[in-house]
């Protein structure tokens, strides 16, 4: 109908059992080349697809990699408490379902 708003949830396929076995489980191995479940058409599109893809997606991926490297190089992170069990809150974007706290210590003389 006229003036109808249509919203598309880009993260919905990330939770589809048709695409990912046990989709709610954190399973980093699903991205390994021998599994590559995320390479199925429509399975994973965090920046959109085609002509509507985010213009900054390459820069964002590079910036995230640089930030992770800088954190790993200069800081020691410890999850507090040590027995923390992470759940996922998928909406509006992926995030832990409860606060994730770290004890942070600077590495004095990184190699």
Secondary structure, DSSP 8 states (H G I E B T S, - for coil): -TT------TTGGGG-TTTSTTTTS--GGGGSTTT-GGGSTTS--TT--GGGS-TTHHHHHHHHHHHHHHHHHHEEEEEESTT----EE-SSS-EESS--EEEEEE-TT--
